[in-house]
Structure formats: C-alpha cells, structure tokens
Amino acid sequence: MSPGPHGRYGASMGLYPEIEPYDHGMLDVGDGNHVYWETSGNPRGKPALVLHGGPGSGVRPNYRRYFDPAAYRIVLLDQRGAGRSTPPASDPATDMGVNTTAHVMADLERLRAHLGIERWLVWGLSWGSILGLRYAQTHPSVVSELVLTGVATGSNAEVALLTRGLGKIFPEAFERFLAGLPAGERDGSPAAAYNRLLESPDPEVRARAARAWTDWETATIPAPPGSVARFEDPEFRLGFARTVTHYWGNDHFLGEGNDQGVVLRDAHLLKGIPGTLVQGSLDFGNLLGTVWRLHHAWPDSELVIVDDAGHDAGAVGDDALIAATDRYARGA
C-alpha cells in the first residue's frame, strides 16, 4: 500500500488480526499508583509503545492491531488513574496531584526499564500524541520513531478552541455546556471550572459535571463506534472527565509558555527522530494549523492528510498508520 497524490491514501486494507497478550502485569510506579501493562506480538520483535488518548481513556485491545505481530513487541499500558491502573481517577479519594505529564513520562521510563527495552517506537492517539511528542523531546535517545494520529500539542490555544471556540459552531450544545457551570464561572476557563465541580465532595455535583462534560465532547468530536457508549458508564464518565479537566485546566502540566505551545516551541528537539502524522482533514484542531506547523518545524516528519475525516481518521487513516508501522519495522 502506498500513498496517493499529496500523501493521501485510497481504499482501506484493514487492521491486523486480533491477538492476545503473552504477558501482563501491574507496575508499582510510586505515589501509591500501579499501572497496568501488557505485551503482545513477537517477544523478540521491534518494541512499540502505545499511548492512549483522553487523558483518561485507557487502552483498547484494538490498538494491538496497528502493528504486524510477527515484527513487533507491542506494549500497551493504562496511564495513571485510567483503565485497569489503580487507584482509579473515578474514586474521589484518588490524589490527582500525582497525575501529571511529568509523572506519566516517569512511569514510561519505569516500564521501559522493567521490560528491558533500550529504545521503542512510540504510537500515540490524541492526548497520546501530546504525551508522545513531549516524551520524545525530553527522552530523545529512547524513542526510535513516532507514529501519531488525531494530532494535538496541548497548547492553551487548543484547549480554548475545544472548550469555547467551538461554541460558535455548536451554539445549542455550548449553551447547555455553560449552563452546567455556576453563573460566576462561565467567562473563564470551562475546563478549570468543571474540574472544580468534579473535585466537589458532593457526589451529585460530580455526577452532573461529568455528564455535562462528556455531553459536550460527544457533541463536538465525532467518535468511532463504541467511544460514545463508554460515556454511559457512570464510573468511566467520572474518571475520564476528572482526568481531562485536570490536565486541560492546568496547561497540560507543560510549564510556562504554554499559551503559544511548549511542544510546538520545542519541535526542534525532535531532530533525528523519524515520525508520521496522520490527520483527518476535518479535525477541528486543524483550525489552528497546529499539525501543519508541527510538521514544518520537524523536518524528519511526514504528514498524511485523510480527506473527509475528523479527529478519528477512519479506515483510510488506519491504513496510513499501518503503512507507517510496517515501514518502520523494515527500518525504512
């Protein structure tokens, strides 16, 4: 399979067959946290790390299918507070102060050492692309390649677009979204304001806030089958909303200068790391030109645009992702 004109792909080829892990465990990463990890594919294959989105979504078995199981040692993990990792973010007693970008990157390094991996390809989706980019910028010697989709960089401008700017496109949903906040907090950061509600000692306040947050996400980010259904699980809904607003309301814990984008600012640190960016042409994040700016600031990257696709690049995007992992498995 090869790209068509302008890096666009044609008919879908499908994912690799379903496989099961050959090993898994719970890694003690400190601060009372244990993260779930699993490995599948070829134990002697090229190591690949999968970073899920959200933050707070957790991994899905389907992510294994973006890699040739004969060529790759595929590593999946649930990041702090998500999926099978403990304690869950849905538990109001869980300390979110030890769930930051720096903490999660340290967890990746602990897992890499635990598995005896020297370098690995990093595959990331949405928030996972932000985490993967920052991990590569701060640990370039351990990242062999990057394969990213639903690309974002975690800038405050991106958060402002997704929480307030899209209100002009979805006015009815935005009105309901703002109505879930106290009147005095509707002019500031919706993410930070919702996070305060999600940290309330009142379970009813937390439940209403989680529902309002996920209703807004459902209205603005068309999702693949199964994604919206997760939001009908009150426990998942609460943990997801609490984690997303925790990160979005705190500059993604990327430090000073994130108004313009720390990850984009430091794109030059990716020099020498090959990467593939797969982006739907209708992804709302494109309104800021972020993925194009990242691509042009990172000479070792290729950008594949999937026509008529959104944040989820669909079956054609899947083909582009698999083409990238196949090529990197060959060392090309």
N, C-alpha and C positions, 0 to 999 in steps of 0.2 A: 504494500500500500504506500502510495506516495502522495504528497500534497499537490493540489491543482494550482492554477494561477493564483498569484498573490498569497500563497501559503494557505489556501482554503482546501478543505477536504471534501470528497464526494460521498459515494454510497457507504453505508455503515458496514463494518466487518464483524462487529460483536466482540464481547469480552471473552477472556479465557474461561475455561470451565470452572465450576465451583470446586474448591478444595477445603480441607480441614487443617487446623494447626497440628504440627507434630510436637509442639512444646508450648507451654504457657506457664504463667506464674504471677505472683503479686510481689512487687519490688518495694521494699521499705526505702522511701526517699527522705525520711526525716519529717519533723513537724507533725508527727502523728499520721502522716499520709502513706498509703500504699497504692501504687499504680499497677493496674492490670496490664500485662503484656502477653503477646503470643508470637510465635514464629511459624511460618508455613513455607511450602515450596521446597527448594533444594538446600539442605543444611550446609552444603559447600558452595552454594551459589553466590552471586554478587549481592551484598547486603543492600536492602532498601528499607527506609523508614517511612511509614505513613502517618501524616499529621491530619487529624480530623478538624472539622470546622466548628463554628459556634461563636466564641468558645463555649464549650459545654455540651456539644452534640454527642460525643462518644463515637467510637469506630463502628463500622458495619462490615459484616463478612464480605460484602460485595467488593470492598476495596482491595481484597486479595487478587481479584480478577483483572486488575490492570497490569499484571506482571506475568511473564512467562514462568510458570512454576518450575520448569526444568533449569532455568537460568538464574533465578533469583532466590535469595533467602529473604523472605518478606516479613518485616517486623511491624506489627500493629500495637498501639498502646492507647488506653483511655487516659487522657490527661487528668490532672488533679481535679477531683470532685465530679468527674464525668463517668458515664457508663458503669463499669464494674469496679472502678477505683474507689477507695474509701479514705476518709468519710465522704459521703455524697454532698454535693452542694445543696441538694434539696432539704437537707437537715439544717434547721435554723441554728443549731449549735456548732456547725462546722465553721471554723475560723477562715474566712476568706482573705484575711490579711497575709496569709502564707500561700496564696494562689495568685501569682503574678507572672509576667513574662519571664523574668529572671529565674524564678523558682522552677517554672516548667522547663526552661532550657537546661538548668542544672539537672533536672530529672532525666532529660535526654542523654546527658553525659554519663549519668549513673547507669542508665540502661545500656548504653554502648559499652561501657567498661564491664558490666555484668555479663554481657553476651560475648565479650571478647572480640568486638568489631573495631577495626582500625579506622576505616572510612566507609561511609554509606551514601547512597543516593537518597535524597530527601524529596518525597512526594507530598504536596500539600493542597488542600482544598479550602478556599475562602479564608477564614481565620487561620487555617493551617498554612496558607501561603504567606501570611504575615509572619507567623512564627518561624516558618522555614527560612524566609529571607533574613530575618534577624539572627537566627541561629547560624546561618552561613556567614553573615557579616562578622559575627563575634567568634566563630569557631571555623574559620575557612579551611583549616588543614584536615578536618574530618568529614567534609562534605565533598563528594566526588562530582555530583550533578544535582540539579534542581529540576523538578517537573511540577508545575503549578497550574491550577485552574481556578476559575472564579476569583481572579487575582485582585488582591487589595494590599494596601501598605499600612493600614491602621492610623492614618493621619486624622487629626481632629476635623479637618475639612470633609473627609469621607464620612465620619460619624455624623457631622452636621447635615450632610446631604441626605443620609439614610433616615435620620430621625426628624428632620424639619424640612429640608429642601423638597423632599418628595411629597410634602403636603400639598403643593401646588398641582401635582399630578393626580393625587388621590385625596381630594378635599373632604369627602364624606368620611373616609376611614380616618383621616387626620383629625377631624373634629372629635370623633369618638376616642381617639388616642389621647388627645389633650384633655378630654373630659375626665379621664381616669386619674388626673393629677389634681392636687389641691390648687385652687384658683391662684394663689400667690406664687406657684412654681411653674406656671405654664409658659413663661417667657424666657426661661433659662435653658439648661441642658436637659432635654427629656430623659436621656439615659441616666444621668446622675439623679434626677428627681424620682424616676421609677426605682432606681437602686435603693434609695432611702425607704421607699414603701416596701420593697422586698426584704429589707432588713428589719421591718417592724416586728415587735413582739406579738402583734395580733395576727393570728393565722388567717382570719378573714381578709384583712388588709393585704397580706402577702398573696393570697389566692386570687383576689381581684386584680392585683397588679400584674401577676404572672399571666393571667388570661388577657388582659388588655395589651400587654407587650407582645405576646405571641399572635394575637389577632392582627396587630399592626404588621408584624413580619409576614404573616400569611397574605395580607392584602397587597403588600408591596414587592415581595420577592417570590415570583412563581417558582414552585419547588417540584422536584421529581416525585413520582408516586411513592407514598409511604412517609414522606417527610412531614406533611401536614398532619397525618394521622398520629404522629408521636405527640403532638401538642394536646391530644385528647387524654393523655395520661397525666393526671394532676402532679404526680411526683416528678416526671420528666420535665413538664412545663415549668415547674417552680425552679428546679435546678438549672435548667437552661437559661431562663430569664434572669435569674440571680447572677449567673456567671457572665452572661453577655453584658448586662448593665454594669457589673463590677468593673469589667475591662473598658467598655466604651465610656463609662463615666469617669475614668481615671487615666485618660490619654493612652490607653493600652499599656500602661506602665513602661512607656518607651523613653521617658525622661523629657527634659526641657527641649523646646524647639519642635514639638510635635504638631504645632499649628500648621506648619508647612510640610511636615512629614519627615521623621527621623530616618525611616527606612529608605525613602527616596533620596534623601540628602546623602546617605552613606552607600548609595548604589555602587560607587567606585570600589568599595571593599569586596565586591563580588568578582572582581577581575580575575580571570583564570579559571572560574567555575562555569562550565557549560550549563545552560538552562533552556527549558522550553516553557513558554507561557501560552496556555490555551484559554481563549476568552470568547464568550458569546458576544456577538455584535450588539445585542440589545441589553447587556448587563448595565444596570443603572450606574454602577461605579464608573463606567466609561464616560459619564457626563463631565467628569473632572479631568479626563485624559490621563489618568494615573498609569494605566498599564502601558500606554504608548511612551510616556515619559520614562518609565522604568526601563523599558526595552531599549530606548535610545541612550540611556545612561549606563547600560550594561552591555557592552559590545559582544560578550560571549553568549548572549541570549538570542533565541528565535521567538517570534511572535506568530501564533496561528490564530486567525480570526475565524470563528464559526458563524456563518450567516444565519440570521433569523433565530438566534438562540439567546437566552438570557443568562442569569447567574449560573444556572445549570446548563452546560453546553450541549447536553443531549447525546444521542448516539453518535453523531458525527464528531462531537468533541471527545467522546470516549475513544474513537478510532485514533484521533490525533495524540491522545495521551498514551495509548498503547504503542503507537508508532515510535514515540519518543523513548519509552522504556525498552522497547525492542532494540532500537538503535544504540542506546547506551549500554545495553547488555553485550552488544557486539564490540563495544569500545569505539564506536564511530562518533 
